[in-house]
Amino acid sequence: MFVRDPCGIVCVLVTYSAVFYADYVVIKWIILQTMVDSLWGAFNVVMFNTIVFLLTMSHIKAVVTDPGTVPIEKEHLSHEDIHSDLLGCDWTICNRCDTLRPPRAHHCRICQRCIKRMDHHCPWINNCVGERNQKYFIQFLIYVGILSVYAITLVVISWLTECRDCQQNFAIRQARIMHCVILMLESALFGMFVAAILVDQIQAILNDETAVEQVQHQGPYRAHKEKMALLMEVCGRQHPFLWLLPCSGVPKKHEKLMVDYHIV
């Protein structure tokens, strides 16, 4: 699924530019300058790029995965066309795209479609966050946070370690300082940003209330459901340690499917 939103496309490009710039600074101006002669340097290269890989995979999954788009019916619908059993289950017709949609589905003005369990539209993934890609979105937030802390830690360690070329070349020293300062600011900014969003996402899952439902004051959908069960609905039924792997599939919910109906 690709959304032709200029703001979203720019945000995706900014995201990858920031990530690969951080990788460049860590390898070129930190590890090769202060850790090149030790196994510690090789270890950090492998670990940092592993996190970059997992971040990239989870981001791509969040971008391209259908968040839960409700299919558009071929014929125009009205409320009289819905069976009474559907009305009893809170099925509605969207007044913007004329789509018969299940409970908790909402219309996105940017995607121009109704999304199942829509939380919000995120320009950083150029996609909605819904029931099919929320897991990947949370993985992306976690890896950005880990990468930010890791980058700041490496910068601090490098400042406490003697640079092998900085004593002989003033230009190298100045360039290293400039790149490290930029990386520190970038890491702190993105780290605090994703931490706030991640806390909001976890609270939304545990409270069983999406951002859209919170704004519309619809209240928790299932207030008495167990917290672990709510997390499993988003992350899957495998071991919690496997929830961070972007290669694992999206959990299949035992949800009520849309039934066939006839226009009278």
Buried (B, 14 or more C-beta within 10 A) or exposed (E): BEBEBEEBBEBBEEBEEBBEBBBEBBBEBBBBBBBEEEEEBEEBBEEBEEBBEBBBBBBBBBBBBBBBBBEEBEEEBEEEBBEEEBEEEEBBBBEEBBBBBBEBBBBBEBBEBBBBBBBBBBBBBBBBBBBBBBBBBBBBBBBBBBBBBBBBEBBEBBBEBEBBEBEEEEEBBEBBBEBBEEBBEBBBEBBEBBBEBBEBBBEBBBBBBBBBBBEEEEEEBEEEEEEEEBBBBBBBEEEEEEBBEBEBEBBEBEEEEBEEBEEE
